[in-house]
Amino acid sequence: MIVVGAGPGGSNAAAVALKAGLSVAQIDRYKFPRVKPCAGGMTIKACDAMQFDLSQSVRYTSNSIEMNLWNSHVNCFSNRMPILKMVLRPEFDNELVAQNLKSKEFRFFDGERVTGIDHNGVFTVRTDKRVLTARQLVGADGAQSIVNRIFGISSPRSTAVAIETNIYKKFAAVTGDIAPCFDFGVIDRGYGWIFPKDDHWSVGIYTLAKGIKDLRSQLQAYIAAKGFTLDDDVKLTFEAHTIPVGGYRLNPPKVPVYLVGDAGGFADALTGEGIYHALESGRLAGETLVAVASGKVSHRSYYRRIWRTVLSDTFLTYYGAKKFYRHIEWSIRALENPLVWRAFVQGYSEGATFTKSILLSGYYFLKSISAAKLRSDRMETEVRPPPSA
């Protein structure tokens, strides 16, 4: 098999195939380790989808998270179990490739751009340096996927934009302790975030709105409002990227091509989370192509299986985000209701998807109430403005 793209989705698919004894060639247009703008937040469901032990890559683990309404409510949700783990994406992606390189059946070609793909019984993938052939193909090549352009599998409904920077602790100070947080309303149809790591904070803003200008200035204003003080000689580096969302309408190809992650627009439109969707779709693609190689199933079974987890979330969060951001104050008030937050905190700490947390909300609520006797989960809310107000 050939995997185009070496992000989490592509590497997870490769790992599954290698464990089953298949040969894998993986291509990425950038030299590794490469710069990858991403907050690096790993939900528990993302950790569960991984094929490798995550512990060596974790930079921070949190049992709490803030979901705040900017200039109004600060809501901290806590659980006795971890809710979020942090990785640094260039290190994380490079480690996944390094793990696959331990297999003799794995070849990795970084710094090579795919220039064309043909299928005539087998796939022929041309890069600017070589030609590769295989019977199955995984498209994990991001928002501008050449695999998706050629085979026309997914049509994401929209795109979000995120811009971020890393603030290193040795060059900055901040007022008070900062938990992982989402500050909804910092920007139209979006939020600001802070994800702590061991030696720095990843800080950024995310928006579904179109045509917003001066994102860098808005991020700088958010950084100041959160109480950060930077050394005089520090110059922040900003990275922006687009996130395709709403890619739930798929046109299954006639040939064994598997689209995963951002290549298909498989991201959570509410939060911008994409790592889980990449890892899980990669896992399912890997399992399917192993079954196809042994003659057990058709490649089309992948596009049925993916609806149970990734695409159902992609669908619900796309339409949910429209209502959530249109009525942001009401949405945060609803989130503060114990019937809502207890179910989601409990579900997410157990690795449930967004869809599963909704479908089993009653179960997770009752489980949370029972666990509350052990002081396992709680919400602390405060009505106050951000530090600079």
Secondary structure, DSSP 8 states (H G I E B T S, - for coil): -EEE--SHHHHHHHHHHHHTT--EEEEESS-SS-------EEEHHHHHH-SS--GGGEEEEESEEEEEETTSEEEEEEESS--EEEE-HHHHHHHHHHHHTTSTTEEEEES--EEEEEESSSEEEEESS-EEEES-EEE---TT-HHHHHH--B--SEEEEEEEEEEEGGGEEESS---SEEEETSSTTEEEEEEE-SSEEEEEEEE--SS---HHHHHHHHHHHTTEEE-TT-----EEEEEEE-TT-B---SSSEEE-GGGGT-S-TTT---HHHHHHHHHHHHHHHHHHHTTSS-TTHHHHHGGGTHHHHHHHHHHHHHHHHHTHHHHHHHHTSHHHHHHHHHHHHTT--HHHHHHTHHHHHHHHHHHHTTT-EEEEEEE---TT-
